[in-house]
Amino acid sequence: MTDDDRPQIEPDALDDDELFPVEERATAEAALEAAPENLRRGVEVIRSHLKHLPNGPGVYRMFAAEGDVLYVGKARSLKKRVANYARGIGHNTRIARMIAETAAMEFVSTETETEALLLEANLIKRLRPRFNVLMRDDKSFPYILISSEHPAPQIAKHRGARTRKGDYYGPFASAGAVGRTIDALERAFLLRSCADSYYERRTRPCLLHQIKRCSGPCTGEIALEDYAVLVEEARDFLSGKSDRVKTELARAMDQASETLDFERAAVYRDRLAALAAIQSNQGVNPRSVEEADVFAIHAEGGQHCIEAFFFRAYQNWGARAYFPKADKSLETGEVLGSFLSQFYDAEEPPRLVLLSEDMEDRALLAEALTIRSGRKVEVAVPARGEKKELVDRALSNAREALGRRLAETSTQARLLAGVQAAFELPVLPQRIEVYDNSHIMGTAAVGGMIVAGPEGFLKNQYRKFNIKPEDLTPGDDTGMMRQVLRRRFSRLQKESPRDAEGRKPEGAPPWPDLVLIDGGQGQLKAARETLKELELEGVPLVGIAKGVDREAGRETFFLEGKQPFRMPPRDPVLYYVQRLRDEAHRFAIGTHRARRSKEFVANPLDEVPGIGPTRKRALLRHFGTAKAVARAGLSDLEKAPGVSKAMAKTIYDFFHARGDAG
């Protein structure tokens, strides 16, 4: 290559003495002349933007030649930060690689550095750049909701956008923790957990009332005024006023005992026991920390673990371990800071955030969280006292969780090597997709896809498919599998097209290295034909047929171009494949049951235009069931309380036009 062929650095970009001191300029340029060509090209791209950049705060993005975002960063001064990259030397391997791949840049100026931090976190979560620290698990946290849109408020688990009116309590670390707490709250406060549609249909108390886990407001077993008192007690308990609630319950129990009303005293006794069970199951409950999130980070073996504890109302509401994707060259403080800005992009921050170590932008993060939440948020690194004990406990958990993960990763690598050998795969599988269907005689049919890789099950990448019954015979498992695979791989073709050599655009969704089908020769044949219709080749397919009498350990495996075979009964690879198959089965069945339950509780009256909760309740009380409403004549509907002649005609026409009354 001649000097004329090498990328030329624009000399005007180096004229700023503040950014490029004269005494350093010659040395830097000499070193850059000897650098690889791709690094020089990247520096040229970066320097081309320097002259037009402001000294103010903002966010910058680096793009690869294919258009993929390589990195998103924020800066107090865009000009100074980008000038640091424009030197082209003195960077670690990660930064040098990032500069060398940069083909374009984009910039957004902001009013303050705080705004830049918030925008950076949002873009990282949305774009998932390769060189940033990334949260692997960004699934939203579950909360407890006590609704306020119904005369008899419901207590329920809630995840996602807060669209329902009511009070939200959380976050809880897991759905299991929410479930256990709601069970105990039902025993303590006798609140209903049923859906509004189920509530409206009740004509007599349900089983939960019989086992003393609901006060039965649906059938008038308790007056709505008295039920409101129970709701208020539950809100007080979840808001940190547990001592007051327990004191009042104890006083009511004593009064009932003094009047020899032992049955009522036993009710209060059981409620007190339920409250005690909630607090004892929550582990360490701090005495001086009412509301805080605690984060501790530990690094080992090139991986990072961040343990998060959640404390609300002086109670421990669980913990969760995160394993962010981060370059091993990064300091733990950098990883923690980037993680927290992404974590609180979607979560409501508490008044106090405790950290195991300091980070460069701690004050800036506190300011950003204060702006987002509309109240003062403190971010601190405690040095002593109970807060330090909480951080130390989180750090110990992070250390243990990362140790377990490293051990599991080593075992997982050996198992994947065994899978590669058993199924004669061309590469070590990094992504295994397993498919299964679930239905009852074709009703509520769903397909499930689970994903596994070197880090175990990737639950945030599981997918469910509501199978469309068109052109399918009820119970046609083969047809269902065809539909699921057609929908899955058609979408993958659009989102992640592969070239003739099997390469896909960088940043596009990954293709599976192995597809396991729960089924025998017939299911495998259907899968092969489906992929052939889509003109897809090179996707390894394996069918798993259950053993005789569905006995585990005697599964038969089907591969194209190879005789069916079995693995040795004690082969660890066999156990691993069984776990994959069983997980797909569990996921498909769970999805099917959820869909079936939803269809079961659906009330046809919900679809009638103009019928709200009050009118629906009146109709059900008058006729008994939705089916009786559908069969009722026009004159009978007009006699129902709260139903005008026009509304009666609307209801009558709705059901008889659809033929539901027959």
C-alpha positions in Angstrom: 0.0 0.0 0.0 1.4 3.4 -0.9 1.1 6.5 1.2 -1.5 7.9 -1.1 -3.7 4.9 -0.5 -3.7 5.3 3.3 -6.5 7.3 5.0 -5.3 10.8 5.5 -6.0 12.6 8.8 -7.4 16.1 8.2 -4.7 18.4 9.7 -7.2 21.2 10.6 -8.8 18.8 13.1 -5.6 19.0 15.2 -5.3 22.8 15.5 -7.0 23.1 18.9 -4.2 23.4 21.4 -6.5 22.7 24.3 -7.6 19.4 22.8 -4.3 18.5 21.2 -1.3 20.1 23.0 1.5 21.0 20.6 4.2 19.0 22.5 2.1 15.8 22.2 0.8 16.3 18.7 3.9 15.1 16.8 4.4 12.1 19.0 0.7 11.1 18.6 0.7 11.5 14.9 3.9 9.4 14.5 2.3 6.6 16.6 -0.9 6.8 14.6 1.1 6.6 11.3 2.3 3.2 12.4 -1.2 2.0 13.5 -3.3 -0.4 11.5 -5.3 1.0 8.6 -8.7 0.3 10.1 -7.8 2.3 13.3 -6.6 5.2 11.1 -9.9 5.2 9.2 -11.9 5.2 12.4 -9.9 8.2 13.7 -10.4 10.0 10.5 -14.2 9.6 10.8 -14.1 10.8 14.4 -11.9 13.8 13.6 -14.2 14.9 10.8 -16.9 15.7 13.4 -14.6 17.6 15.8 -14.7 21.1 14.4 -18.5 21.3 14.5 -19.1 19.9 18.0 -20.2 22.1 20.9 -18.5 22.2 24.3 -21.8 21.5 26.0 -23.3 18.2 27.2 -24.9 15.6 25.0 -25.0 12.0 23.8 -23.0 10.5 20.9 -23.4 7.3 19.0 -20.8 5.3 17.0 -21.9 3.3 14.0 -20.3 0.4 12.1 -20.2 0.3 8.3 -23.3 -1.9 8.3 -25.3 0.7 10.2 -25.3 -1.1 13.6 -24.7 1.0 16.7 -21.4 0.2 18.3 -21.5 2.4 21.3 -23.7 5.0 23.0 -22.0 7.5 25.4 -22.8 10.7 27.2 -20.4 13.6 27.9 -20.3 16.8 29.9 -18.5 18.3 26.9 -19.1 16.5 23.5 -16.1 18.2 22.0 -13.6 17.1 24.7 -14.9 13.5 24.9 -14.8 12.9 21.1 -11.4 14.6 21.0 -10.2 11.9 23.4 -11.2 9.2 20.8 -9.6 11.3 18.0 -6.1 10.9 19.4 -6.3 7.3 18.3 -3.6 6.1 20.7 -3.3 5.4 24.4 -6.6 3.4 24.5 -7.1 -0.1 25.8 -7.9 -2.9 23.4 -11.7 -2.5 23.7 -11.7 1.2 22.9 -9.2 0.8 20.1 -11.4 -2.0 18.5 -14.4 0.3 18.8 -12.6 3.2 17.1 -11.4 1.0 14.3 -14.9 -0.2 13.6 -16.5 3.3 13.6 -17.7 4.4 10.2 -20.1 7.2 11.3 -21.2 9.2 14.3 -24.3 11.0 15.4 -24.8 13.5 18.2 -27.6 14.9 20.3 -27.0 18.0 22.4 -28.8 18.3 25.8 -29.4 21.1 28.2 -27.7 19.4 31.1 -25.5 16.4 31.8 -28.3 14.9 33.7 -30.5 14.9 30.6 -27.6 13.3 28.7 -27.4 10.5 31.3 -31.1 9.7 31.1 -31.0 9.8 27.2 -27.9 7.5 27.2 -29.6 4.9 29.4 -32.7 4.9 27.2 -30.7 4.5 24.0 -28.6 1.7 25.4 -31.6 -0.3 26.5 -33.3 0.2 23.1 -30.3 -0.2 20.8 -28.2 -2.7 22.8 -24.8 -1.6 21.4 -22.1 -4.2 21.3 -19.5 -2.2 23.3 -21.7 -0.9 26.1 -22.5 -2.6 29.4 -25.8 -4.3 28.8 -28.4 -5.6 31.2 -29.1 -9.2 30.2 -32.4 -9.4 32.1 -34.6 -6.4 31.7 -37.8 -8.1 32.7 -40.0 -5.8 34.7 -40.5 -6.5 38.4 -43.8 -7.7 39.8 -45.8 -5.5 42.2 -48.8 -6.0 44.5 -51.8 -3.9 43.3 -54.8 -3.0 45.4 -57.2 -1.6 42.9 -59.4 1.4 43.4 -61.7 1.2 40.4 -64.2 -1.2 42.0 -66.5 -0.9 45.1 -64.8 -3.9 46.5 -61.1 -3.4 45.7 -59.1 -6.4 44.5 -55.6 -7.5 45.6 -53.6 -8.9 42.7 -50.1 -9.4 41.2 -49.2 -6.8 38.6 -46.4 -6.6 36.1 -45.8 -4.0 33.3 -47.4 -0.6 32.7 -49.5 0.8 35.5 -52.7 1.2 33.5 -55.1 0.2 36.3 -56.2 2.7 39.0 -55.0 1.7 42.4 -52.0 1.6 44.8 -48.9 -0.3 43.8 -46.5 -1.8 46.3 -43.1 -3.1 45.3 -40.9 -4.0 43.6 -40.7 -7.7 44.6 -37.8 -9.7 43.4 -39.8 -12.5 42.0 -43.4 -13.6 41.1 -43.1 -16.3 43.8 -42.4 -13.7 46.5 -45.5 -11.7 45.4 -47.6 -14.9 45.3 -46.6 -15.9 48.9 -47.2 -12.4 50.2 -50.6 -12.2 48.6 -51.6 -15.5 50.0 -50.6 -14.3 53.5 -52.4 -11.0 53.0 -55.5 -12.8 52.0 -55.4 -14.7 55.3 -54.6 -11.5 57.2 -57.0 -9.0 55.6 -59.5 -11.3 53.8 -59.3 -9.3 50.6 -60.6 -10.7 47.3 -58.1 -11.7 44.6 -60.7 -12.8 42.0 -61.1 -10.9 38.7 -63.9 -8.5 38.4 -65.7 -10.7 35.8 -65.6 -13.6 38.2 -66.8 -11.3 41.1 -69.8 -10.2 39.0 -71.0 -13.8 38.3 -71.0 -15.0 41.9 -74.3 -15.9 43.5 -72.9 -17.7 46.5 -69.5 -17.5 48.3 -66.6 -19.3 46.7 -64.1 -21.7 48.3 -61.7 -18.9 49.4 -64.5 -17.6 51.6 -65.0 -21.1 53.1 -61.3 -21.5 54.0 -61.3 -18.0 55.5 -59.1 -16.3 52.8 -61.8 -13.9 51.6 -64.5 -12.0 53.4 -67.0 -12.5 50.5 -68.0 -9.0 49.4 -69.4 -10.5 46.1 -72.4 -12.0 47.8 -72.8 -9.5 50.6 -71.2 -11.7 53.3 -69.5 -8.5 54.4 -70.8 -4.9 54.0 -68.8 -2.8 51.5 -68.2 -0.3 54.4 -66.6 -3.0 56.5 -64.7 -4.3 53.6 -63.3 -0.8 53.0 -61.8 -1.0 56.5 -60.0 -4.2 55.7 -58.6 -2.6 52.5 -57.4 0.4 54.5 -55.6 -1.9 57.0 -53.9 -3.8 54.1 -52.7 -0.5 52.6 -51.4 0.7 56.0 -49.5 -2.6 56.4 -47.9 -2.4 53.0 -47.0 1.2 53.6 -44.9 0.5 56.6 -47.5 1.0 59.4 -47.4 -2.7 60.3 -47.0 -2.1 64.1 -50.1 0.1 64.2 -52.1 -2.6 62.3 -50.9 -5.4 64.6 -51.6 -3.3 67.7 -55.2 -2.7 66.6 -55.8 -6.3 65.7 -54.4 -7.4 69.1 -56.7 -5.0 70.9 -59.7 -6.3 68.9 -58.8 -9.9 69.8 -58.6 -9.0 73.5 -62.0 -7.3 73.4 -63.6 -10.2 71.7 -62.1 -12.6 74.3 -63.3 -10.4 77.2 -66.9 -10.6 75.7 -66.5 -14.4 75.3 -66.8 -14.0 71.6 -64.1 -16.7 71.0 -65.0 -17.3 67.4 -64.3 -13.7 66.5 -61.2 -13.7 68.7 -59.9 -16.7 66.7 -60.3 -14.8 63.4 -58.2 -11.9 64.8 -55.7 -14.4 66.1 -55.3 -16.0 62.7 -54.9 -12.6 61.0 -52.1 -11.7 63.4 -50.4 -15.1 62.7 -50.6 -14.4 58.9 -49.0 -11.0 59.4 -46.2 -12.5 61.5 -45.7 -15.1 58.7 -45.2 -12.4 56.1 -42.5 -10.7 58.1 -40.7 -13.9 59.1 -40.6 -15.1 55.5 -38.9 -11.9 54.3 -35.6 -12.6 55.9 -33.6 -9.7 57.2 -35.9 -6.7 58.0 -33.9 -3.5 58.7 -34.8 -1.4 61.7 -33.5 1.9 60.4 -34.0 1.6 56.6 -37.6 2.2 55.6 -37.2 2.3 51.8 -34.0 1.5 49.8 -32.5 -0.5 47.0 -29.1 -2.1 47.7 -26.7 -3.0 44.9 -23.4 -4.8 45.3 -21.0 -5.8 42.5 -18.4 -8.6 42.4 -16.1 -9.5 39.5 -14.3 -12.7 38.9 -13.2 -14.8 35.9 -14.0 -12.0 33.4 -17.6 -11.8 34.5 -19.6 -9.5 36.8 -22.5 -10.1 39.2 -24.7 -7.4 40.6 -26.9 -8.4 43.6 -29.9 -6.2 44.2 -31.9 -6.2 47.5 -35.2 -4.4 47.7 -36.5 -2.9 51.0 -39.9 -1.3 51.4 -41.8 -0.4 54.5 -38.9 -1.7 56.7 -39.4 -5.1 55.1 -37.1 -7.2 52.8 -39.1 -7.8 49.5 -36.5 -10.1 48.0 -33.2 -10.1 46.0 -32.2 -10.7 42.5 -28.8 -11.4 40.9 -27.9 -9.8 37.6 -25.0 -10.7 35.2 -24.5 -7.8 32.9 -22.7 -8.1 29.6 -19.5 -6.1 30.1 -15.9 -6.2 28.8 -13.6 -7.7 31.4 -11.3 -4.6 31.1 -13.9 -2.3 32.6 -13.6 -1.3 36.3 -16.4 -2.5 38.5 -17.5 1.0 39.3 -18.0 1.7 35.5 -20.1 -1.5 35.2 -22.2 -0.6 38.2 -22.8 3.0 37.1 -23.9 1.9 33.6 -26.1 -0.9 35.0 -27.9 1.5 37.4 -28.7 4.1 34.7 -30.3 1.4 32.6 -32.0 -0.3 35.6 -33.8 2.9 36.7 -34.8 3.8 33.1 -37.9 1.7 33.7 -38.1 1.3 37.5 -39.3 3.8 40.0 -36.4 4.6 42.4 -36.8 4.6 46.1 -35.6 7.5 48.3 -32.3 5.7 49.1 -30.0 3.7 46.9 -27.0 2.0 48.6 -23.9 0.9 46.7 -21.0 -1.4 47.6 -18.5 0.9 46.0 -18.3 4.4 44.6 -18.6 5.4 41.0 -17.7 8.5 38.9 -21.2 9.7 38.2 -22.8 9.0 41.6 -23.9 12.6 42.2 -25.2 12.8 38.6 -27.2 9.6 39.0 -28.8 10.9 42.2 -29.8 14.1 40.4 -31.2 12.2 37.5 -33.2 9.9 39.7 -34.5 12.9 41.7 -35.7 14.5 38.5 -37.4 11.3 37.2 -39.2 10.5 40.5 -40.1 14.0 41.5 -38.7 13.6 45.0 -35.2 13.6 46.5 -33.2 10.4 45.9 -30.0 9.8 47.7 -27.3 7.5 46.3 -24.8 6.6 49.0 -21.9 4.2 49.7 -22.3 3.5 53.5 -19.2 3.1 55.6 -20.7 1.8 58.9 -23.9 0.9 60.7 -26.9 -1.1 59.6 -26.7 0.2 56.0 -23.2 -1.1 55.7 -24.4 -4.5 57.0 -27.0 -4.6 54.3 -24.5 -3.8 51.6 -22.1 -6.4 52.9 -24.8 -9.0 52.9 -25.6 -8.1 49.3 -21.9 -8.3 48.4 -21.7 -11.8 49.9 -24.7 -12.9 47.9 -23.1 -11.5 44.7 -19.9 -13.4 45.4 -21.7 -16.7 45.9 -24.0 -16.2 42.9 -21.1 -15.5 40.6 -19.3 -18.6 42.0 -22.3 -20.7 41.2 -22.6 -19.2 37.7 -18.9 -19.9 36.9 -19.3 -23.5 37.9 -22.5 -23.9 35.9 -20.9 -22.3 32.9 -18.1 -24.8 33.0 -20.5 -27.7 33.2 -22.7 -26.2 30.5 -19.7 -26.0 28.1 -19.0 -29.7 28.5 -22.7 -30.6 28.0 -22.9 -28.4 24.8 -19.8 -30.1 23.5 -21.5 -33.5 24.1 -24.6 -32.2 22.2 -22.4 -31.2 19.3 -20.9 -34.7 19.2 -24.1 -36.6 19.7 -26.0 -34.8 16.9 -22.9 -34.2 14.7 -23.3 -30.4 14.6 -20.8 -28.4 12.6 -20.3 -25.9 15.4 -20.6 -25.8 19.2 -24.2 -24.8 19.8 -24.6 -21.3 21.3 -28.4 -21.2 20.9 -30.7 -24.2 21.1 -34.4 -23.8 20.4 -36.9 -26.4 21.6 -40.6 -26.5 20.4 -43.7 -28.1 21.8 -47.4 -27.7 21.5 -50.2 -28.0 24.1 -54.0 -28.2 23.7 -57.1 -30.2 24.7 -58.7 -31.7 21.6 -57.5 -28.7 19.7 -59.0 -26.1 22.0 -56.9 -23.2 23.4 -54.0 -24.6 21.3 -50.6 -22.9 21.9 -47.1 -23.5 20.8 -44.1 -22.8 23.0 -40.4 -22.1 22.1 -37.7 -22.2 24.8 -34.1 -21.2 24.3 -30.9 -22.5 26.0 -27.3 -21.7 25.5 -23.9 -21.5 27.3 -25.5 -19.6 30.2 -28.4 -22.0 30.7 -32.1 -21.2 29.9 -32.6 -17.8 28.4 -36.1 -17.2 29.7 -36.3 -13.6 28.4 -36.2 -15.1 24.9 -38.9 -17.7 25.3 -41.8 -17.2 22.9 -45.4 -18.4 22.8 -47.6 -18.8 19.8 -51.4 -18.7 19.9 -52.2 -21.3 17.2 -54.8 -20.1 14.7 -57.4 -22.9 14.1 -58.0 -22.0 10.4 -57.2 -24.9 8.1 -56.3 -27.1 11.0 -58.2 -30.3 12.1 -58.7 -30.2 15.9 -55.9 -32.1 17.5 -53.6 -32.0 14.5 -50.2 -31.8 16.3 -48.3 -31.9 13.0 -50.2 -29.1 11.5 -49.8 -27.0 14.7 -46.0 -27.6 14.6 -45.9 -26.5 10.9 -47.7 -23.3 11.8 -45.5 -22.5 14.7 -42.3 -23.0 12.7 -43.6 -21.2 9.7 -44.4 -18.1 11.8 -41.1 -18.3 13.8 -38.7 -18.7 10.8 -40.6 -16.3 8.5 -40.2 -13.6 11.0 -36.5 -14.5 11.6 -35.9 -14.3 7.8 -37.3 -10.7 7.8 -35.5 -9.5 10.9 -32.2 -11.4 10.4 -31.7 -12.3 6.7 -28.6 -14.5 6.0 -26.4 -14.2 3.0 -25.2 -17.1 0.8 -22.5 -17.9 3.3 -24.9 -18.0 6.2 -23.9 -14.6 7.7 -26.4 -12.2 9.2 -26.3 -8.5 9.8 -24.6 -7.6 13.1 -27.0 -6.9 15.9 -29.8 -8.9 14.2 -31.6 -11.6 16.2 -29.5 -14.8 16.3 -30.3 -18.0 14.4 -30.5 -21.3 16.3 -27.5 -23.7 16.0 -29.9 -26.6 16.8 -33.7 -27.0 16.8 -35.2 -29.8 18.9 -38.8 -30.9 18.1 -40.8 -32.7 20.8 -42.1 -35.5 18.6 -41.0 -38.4 16.4 -40.5 -39.0 12.7 -43.7 -37.4 11.7 -43.1 -34.1 13.5 -39.5 -34.0 12.2 -40.7 -34.5 8.7 -43.2 -31.7 9.0 -40.5 -29.4 10.4 -38.1 -30.2 7.5 -40.9 -29.6 4.9 -41.8 -26.3 6.5 -38.2 -25.0 6.4 -37.9 -26.2 2.9 -41.0 -24.3 1.9 -39.3 -21.2 3.3 -36.2 -22.1 1.3 -34.1 -22.5 4.5 -31.2 -24.8 4.6 -28.6 -25.6 7.1 -30.8 -25.4 10.3 -30.0 -28.6 12.2 -33.3 -30.4 13.2 -33.6 -33.2 15.8 -36.8 -35.0 16.7 -37.2 -36.5 20.2 -39.7 -39.4 20.5 -40.7 -40.4 24.0 -39.7 -43.9 25.2 -42.0 -46.9 25.7 -44.8 -45.9 28.1 -43.3 -42.4 28.0 -40.4 -43.7 30.1 -37.6 -41.1 30.6 -34.2 -42.4 29.5 -35.5 -44.4 26.6 -36.1 -41.5 24.2 -35.4 -42.1 20.5 -33.6 -39.4 18.5 -34.3 -38.7 14.8 -31.9 -36.9 12.5 -32.0 -36.4 8.8 -29.7 -38.8 7.0 -29.1 -41.0 10.0 -30.8 -44.0 11.6 -32.8 -43.4 14.7 -30.8 -43.9 17.8 -30.8 -43.8 21.6 -28.2 -42.5 24.0 -26.8 -44.6 26.9 -29.2 -44.4 29.9 -26.8 -42.7 32.2 -25.3 -40.3 29.6 -25.2 -36.7 31.1 -26.0 -35.4 27.6 -29.2 -37.4 27.6 -30.2 -35.9 31.0 -29.5 -32.4 29.5 -31.6 -33.0 26.5 -34.4 -34.3 28.7 -34.2 -31.1 30.8 -34.6 -29.1 27.6 -37.5 -31.2 26.4 -39.2 -31.0 29.8 -38.7 -27.3 30.1 -40.4 -26.8 26.7 -43.2 -29.1 27.8 -43.7 -27.1 31.1 -43.7 -23.8 29.2 -46.2 -24.9 26.6 -48.6 -26.4 29.2 -48.4 -23.3 31.4 -49.1 -21.1 28.4 -52.0 -23.3 27.4 -53.5 -23.3 30.9 -53.3 -19.5 31.1 -55.1 -19.2 27.8 -57.7 -21.7 28.8 -58.3 -20.0 32.1 -58.7 -16.6 30.4 -61.2 -18.0 28.0 -63.0 -19.8 30.8 -63.6 -16.6 32.9 -64.5 -14.5 29.9 -68.0 -13.2 30.2 -70.0 -12.7 27.0 -71.7 -9.7 28.6 -68.4 -7.9 28.5 -68.8 -7.7 24.7 -72.2 -6.1 24.7 -71.9 -2.4 23.8 -73.2 -0.1 26.6 -73.0 -2.6 29.4 -70.7 -1.6 32.3 -70.0 -3.3 35.6 -73.1 -2.0 37.4 -75.5 -3.0 34.7 -73.8 -6.4 34.2 -74.1 -7.0 37.9 -77.8 -6.2 37.8 -78.4 -8.6 34.9 -76.5 -11.4 36.6 -78.4 -11.0 39.8 -81.7 -10.9 37.9 -81.1 -13.8 35.5 -78.4 -15.8 37.4 -76.0 -16.5 34.5 -74.8 -14.9 31.3 -76.3 -17.8 29.4 -79.7 -17.1 30.9 -79.3 -13.5 29.8 -78.5 -14.6 26.2 -81.6 -16.8 26.1 -84.0 -14.2 27.6 -86.8 -12.8 25.5 -87.1 -9.1 24.8 -89.9 -8.6 27.3 -87.9 -10.4 30.1 -84.9 -8.2 29.5 -87.1 -5.1 29.8 -88.1 -6.2 33.2 -84.5 -6.4 34.5 -83.6 -3.5 36.9 -81.6 -0.7 35.2 -82.4 -1.9 31.7 -84.3 0.4 29.4 -86.2 -0.7 26.3 -83.5 0.5 24.1 -80.8 -1.4 26.1 -83.0 -4.5 26.2 -83.2 -4.4 22.4 -79.4 -3.9 22.1 -78.8 -7.0 24.3 -81.4 -9.1 22.5 -80.0 -8.2 19.1 -76.4 -8.8 20.2 -77.0 -12.4 21.3 -79.6 -13.5 18.7 -77.6 -12.0 15.8 -74.6 -14.1 16.8 -76.8 -17.2 17.5 -75.5 -17.5 21.0 -78.9 -18.0 22.5 -79.4 -21.4 21.0 
